[in-house]
Amino acid sequence: MIRYTLSELCAEIGEALESQLASSYWVKAEISSLSERGGHLYLELVEGKAAKMRATCWAGTKEMLMAYFESETGQALQAGMAVLVEAEVQYHPVYGLSLSIVGIDPGYTLGDIVQQRQQTIKQLEADGLLDAQQLLPLPTLIRRIAVISSPNAAGYEDFKHQLDNSGYHFETRLFGAVMQGEGAEKSILAALEEIESSLPFREEAEVGSPFDCVAIIRGGGATTDLSCFDKYTLCAVCAQFELPILTGIGHTRDVSVLDLVAHESLKTPTAVAEWLIHRMDEQMGRVEDLLLRLHRTAERQILIRRHRVEMLEQRLAACNPERIYRQGYSLLTKNGKVVRSVEELQAGDLVQTHLADGTVSSQITRNEVNRALAAENNQ
């Protein structure tokens, strides 16, 4: 029986592996975790529950591979990604079996990302959520905005600067969130939940909402991680949110699923601010047009009323007794009342005759009509 020390056995295992294995292998796996220490990248690769192995991308290789991967995919390597890596099998007496990553195929990851994105879109369509935001009416004036962004992001500062210098009074409230990386989706969902908690219950119709819309914005860097905006949970929550959602997430390479779900999708935070300002310009233009139309209508009505007054004045002038008097007519009154018939007069009545240049008082001495009537009665 041959007896080995542990180190001798480990050395023999190492020699056997080295003699039997190829120099490198292309391996398909999912990254379950990764961390960076001392310039090296340490990963744990898994294949469901069937296999698990440690992997390392050493500093000298890491910079080149990560730059290549990010330039091709637009995303940083992160947990949850499906990858195709070229790896050398290594065995260490202390640390055991592991892989040393010497290459990576971004196309494989891109294919997986595209596939997951399509699955998210199909699921949203099946659930009737892809166009749900479009059913929400936009307020006439959008000036109270709940903003989800990283507090220190340049994109947020650009957004605020645009609104503050617009000449309009916009009210914004920041709900800080992580906008890229592994914790982004969870952080944005927490911000949405905080906004939702500030809204009145739907039954309380008389209580106004403190916000007109939600703006989800982020500024871009040289490399961006936007995979969280393709996640089903985040997109489904946004689709069902009771306020219109605007997006400006710096996605110049492609359109994210969240962009498809949002009520309005713009490219950058500055573009979102410009859209809000433009909408305010449009509404103010409508107000000014209405004021002009109201002014013109008022002027038109005043001219019509003035013409009617003039016509009435002319009619009154035509009926003025002074005008009648000037034509040779006179007016007879008794006790201040107009006399319209001789039958209203008796001998001895005092009457006034009104002429153009004065009034003449006189007394009735006889009334031929009354005499004729009296004679007729006597018969």
Secondary structure, 3 states (H helix, E strand, C coil): CCCCCHHHHHHHHHHHHHHHCCCCEEEEEEEEEEEEECCEEEEEEEECCCEEEEEEECHHHHHHHHHHHHHHHCCCCCCCCEEEEEEEEEEECCCEEEEEEEEECHHHHHHHHHHHHHHHHHHHHHCCCCCHHHHCCCCCCCCEEEEEECCCCHHHHHHHHHHHCCCCCCEEEEEECCCCCCCHHHHHHHHHHHHHHCCCCCCCCCCCCCCCEEEEECCCCCCCCCHHHHCHHHHHHHHCCCCCEEEECCCCCCCCHHHHHCCEEECCHHHHHHHHHHHHHHHHHHHHHHHHHHHHHHHHHHHHHHHHHHHHHHHHHHCCHHHHHHCCCCEEEECCEECCCHHHCCCCCEEEEEECCEEEEEECCCCHHHHHHHHHHHC
